[in-house]
Amino acid sequence: MAVLSAKLASAALAFILVAASLGLIEAREAGIGIGIEIGARGKPRQREFDYFNLALQWPGTYCQRTRHCCSSNACCRGSNSPSVFTIHGLWPDYNDGTWPACCTRKHFDEKEISTLLDPLEKYWPSLSCGNPSSCHGGKGSFWEKHGTCSAPVTGDEYNYFLTTLNVYFKYNVTKVLNEAGYVPSNTEKYPLGGIVSAIQNAFHATPKLACRNGAVEELHICFYKDFKPRDCVVGSSSSSDVLSSSNSCPNYISLPAYASLGAGNAESKISWVPDDVL
């Protein structure tokens, strides 16, 4: 009897293990998340992002760090240096504050965006002389690092950059702030709450700001995957939480005007090589 009981127990355990394996297979086929997905080469595959983060940079603050000029630095364009918020990037982000990166092995090909180079040069310029990092070396850090992870929504390389430009033009932060009386100045200080409220009133969503030495350096506008604005502050809409999300900024902040160091380079060719921090 003892031998028979052991055999029955062993058979029961085998049945449970098979049933569990079938349950895992059914869950995967049904699209139920049960852990890290495994790619074709057996490597972990990053899950799809939760929302878009359009990061804008204020040249008047960023360019104050310029110590020398080069052909790729838009801060050195003289009278043609940018005087509006420019694009830092369109980033696919997770709600927990992390983000995916380098989601495929697709390389950047500048020929794919040849018809977009002029507006990219103007509205998505490099504001430094540093070499941007990328997943596979060379240029194209934004497509390789962020665009490939945005592909489930934005599609191929061309459409990623075109989508970013279209969103930037539609949600014109510089125009909104200027119309609210927040204009570039090297003497004025503006209430942080007033700038946040101007964006909220225009886009019905809460931005996030980053400052350096009391001056706005970056402003972030966030979007659902259908590009309808959403709060960048996840899970709260109280004014205290909104302002604490911009904790690098004091209560009164500036939008400094910038006098280019490279007036003599106004006519020089500026190659499009956007900066990348993330």
C-alpha positions in Angstrom: 0.0 0.0 0.0 2.8 2.4 0.8 4.3 1.9 -2.6 1.0 2.4 -4.3 0.4 5.6 -2.3 3.8 6.9 -3.3 3.1 6.3 -6.9 -0.3 8.0 -6.7 1.3 11.0 -5.0 4.0 11.2 -7.7 1.4 11.1 -10.4 -0.7 13.8 -8.7 2.4 16.0 -8.4 3.2 15.5 -12.1 -0.4 16.4 -13.1 -0.2 19.6 -11.0 3.1 20.7 -12.6 1.6 20.0 -16.1 -1.5 22.0 -15.3 0.6 24.8 -14.0 2.7 24.9 -17.1 -0.5 24.9 -19.3 -1.9 27.8 -17.2 1.3 29.8 -17.8 1.1 29.2 -21.6 -2.6 30.1 -21.6 -1.9 33.3 -19.7 0.8 34.3 -22.1 -1.4 33.6 -25.1 -4.2 35.6 -23.5 -1.8 38.6 -23.1 -1.8 38.4 -19.3 1.5 39.8 -17.9 3.2 37.2 -15.8 6.7 38.6 -15.7 9.5 39.6 -18.0 8.9 38.7 -21.6 11.7 36.7 -23.4 12.7 37.9 -26.9 13.8 35.8 -29.9 17.4 35.6 -28.7 16.4 34.7 -25.1 17.1 38.3 -23.8 14.6 40.2 -21.6 12.3 42.5 -23.6 11.2 45.8 -22.2 7.5 46.3 -21.6 5.6 49.0 -23.6 5.8 52.5 -22.1 2.9 54.2 -20.3 3.0 57.8 -21.6 4.9 60.4 -23.6 7.0 63.1 -22.1 7.8 66.1 -24.4 10.9 67.7 -22.8 11.6 71.3 -23.8 14.7 73.3 -23.0 15.0 77.0 -22.5 18.1 78.3 -24.4 18.5 81.4 -22.3 19.4 79.2 -19.3 21.0 76.3 -21.1 23.3 78.4 -23.2 24.7 80.3 -20.2 26.9 77.2 -19.8 28.5 77.7 -23.2 32.2 78.1 -22.8 33.3 77.6 -26.4 31.7 77.5 -29.8 31.6 74.7 -32.4 29.6 74.1 -35.6 27.0 71.9 -33.9 26.2 74.3 -31.0 23.1 76.4 -31.7 24.0 78.7 -28.8 26.7 80.0 -31.1 24.5 81.1 -34.0 24.7 84.8 -33.2 21.4 86.6 -34.0 20.0 83.2 -35.2 20.5 81.6 -31.8 17.2 80.1 -30.5 15.0 82.4 -28.4 12.0 80.1 -27.8 11.7 76.7 -26.0 13.3 74.1 -28.2 12.8 70.3 -28.1 15.0 68.2 -25.9 13.2 65.0 -26.8 10.0 63.1 -26.9 10.5 60.3 -24.3 8.4 57.2 -23.7 8.2 56.9 -19.9 6.7 54.6 -17.3 4.4 55.8 -14.6 6.9 54.6 -11.9 9.5 57.2 -13.1 11.7 54.9 -15.1 11.8 54.5 -18.9 12.6 52.0 -21.6 15.6 52.6 -23.9 17.2 51.0 -27.0 14.2 48.7 -27.6 15.4 47.4 -31.0 18.6 47.1 -33.0 17.4 49.6 -35.6 20.1 52.2 -36.5 19.5 55.9 -37.2 19.5 56.8 -40.9 19.7 60.6 -41.6 18.4 60.0 -45.2 15.1 58.9 -43.7 14.5 62.4 -42.3 16.2 64.5 -45.0 13.0 66.5 -45.6 12.7 67.3 -41.9 16.3 68.5 -41.3 15.5 72.2 -41.6 12.8 72.3 -38.9 14.8 69.9 -36.8 17.8 72.2 -37.0 15.7 75.1 -35.9 13.4 73.6 -33.3 15.4 70.6 -32.1 19.0 71.8 -32.1 22.0 70.8 -30.1 22.8 73.3 -27.4 26.3 72.0 -26.7 29.5 70.7 -28.3 29.3 67.3 -26.6 28.9 64.1 -28.5 25.5 62.6 -28.0 25.4 59.0 -26.8 23.5 56.4 -28.8 22.7 52.7 -28.5 25.0 51.7 -31.4 27.4 54.6 -31.7 27.4 57.6 -34.0 24.5 60.0 -34.4 20.8 59.3 -34.0 20.7 59.0 -30.2 17.0 60.0 -30.0 15.7 57.5 -32.6 17.8 54.6 -31.3 17.4 55.2 -27.6 13.8 56.7 -27.5 12.2 56.5 -30.9 12.5 52.7 -31.1 10.7 52.4 -27.8 8.0 54.8 -29.1 7.5 52.7 -32.3 4.3 50.9 -31.1 2.6 54.4 -31.4 4.7 56.6 -33.6 6.0 54.0 -36.1 9.2 54.4 -38.1 12.0 56.9 -37.8 10.5 59.5 -40.0 7.2 59.4 -38.3 8.8 59.6 -34.8 10.5 62.9 -35.7 7.5 64.2 -37.6 5.2 63.4 -34.7 7.5 65.2 -32.3 7.5 68.3 -34.4 3.8 68.3 -34.8 3.2 67.9 -31.1 5.7 70.7 -30.4 3.9 73.1 -32.8 0.4 72.2 -31.5 1.3 72.7 -27.8 3.3 76.0 -28.2 4.6 76.6 -24.7 6.5 79.8 -25.6 3.4 81.4 -27.1 1.3 80.4 -24.1 3.7 82.0 -21.6 4.3 85.1 -23.7 0.5 85.7 -23.9 0.3 85.3 -20.2 3.0 88.0 -19.7 6.0 85.7 -19.1 8.6 86.9 -21.5 12.4 86.6 -21.6 14.0 89.0 -19.3 17.3 89.2 -17.4 15.8 91.3 -14.6 12.2 90.0 -14.0 11.3 87.2 -11.7 8.0 85.3 -12.2 5.9 83.2 -9.8 6.4 79.5 -10.4 2.7 79.0 -9.6 1.7 81.5 -12.3 3.7 79.8 -15.0 2.3 76.4 -14.0 -1.2 77.8 -14.1 -0.7 79.4 -17.5 0.2 75.9 -18.9 -2.7 74.2 -17.0 -5.2 76.7 -18.4 -4.0 76.3 -21.9 -3.6 72.5 -22.1 -5.7 71.3 -19.2 -2.7 69.4 -17.8 0.0 70.0 -15.3 3.6 70.4 -16.5 6.9 69.7 -14.7 9.7 72.3 -14.6 13.4 72.0 -13.9 15.5 75.0 -12.9 19.2 75.9 -12.6 20.2 78.8 -10.3 16.6 80.0 -10.2 16.1 80.0 -13.9 13.9 77.7 -16.0 16.0 75.2 -17.8 13.5 72.6 -18.8 9.7 72.3 -19.1 7.9 69.0 -19.6 4.5 68.4 -21.1 3.1 64.9 -20.8 0.7 63.0 -23.0 -1.4 59.8 -23.2 -0.6 57.6 -26.1 -3.2 59.3 -28.2 -1.4 62.6 -27.6 -4.0 64.1 -25.4 -2.3 66.1 -22.6 -2.1 64.5 -19.1 -0.5 65.6 -15.9 3.2 65.0 -15.5 2.6 64.6 -11.8 1.2 61.0 -11.5 -1.6 60.4 -9.0 -2.2 63.9 -7.6 -3.5 67.2 -8.7 -3.1 69.3 -5.5 -1.2 72.5 -5.9 1.4 71.5 -3.3 2.2 68.3 -5.2 2.3 70.2 -8.5 4.9 72.6 -7.1 6.9 70.0 -5.3 7.3 68.1 -8.6 9.3 71.1 -9.7 11.4 71.0 -6.6 14.6 72.3 -8.4 12.7 75.6 -8.8 12.2 78.4 -6.2 8.9 80.2 -5.8 10.0 83.0 -8.1 11.9 82.0 -11.3 13.4 83.7 -14.3 13.3 83.2 -18.1 16.6 84.8 -19.0 17.3 86.2 -22.4 20.6 84.9 -23.9 23.2 86.9 -25.7 25.0 84.5 -28.1 28.7 84.1 -27.7 29.0 83.3 -31.4 27.9 86.4 -33.2 30.5 85.8 -35.8 29.1 82.4 -36.5 25.7 83.5 -37.5 26.0 82.2 -41.1 27.9 79.0 -40.2 26.3 75.7 -41.0 24.9 73.9 -38.0 24.6 70.2 -38.3 21.7 68.6 -36.6 23.0 66.5 -33.7 20.6 66.8 -30.7 21.8 66.5 -27.2 20.8 63.6 -25.0 20.9 63.3 -21.3 18.9 60.2 -20.6 
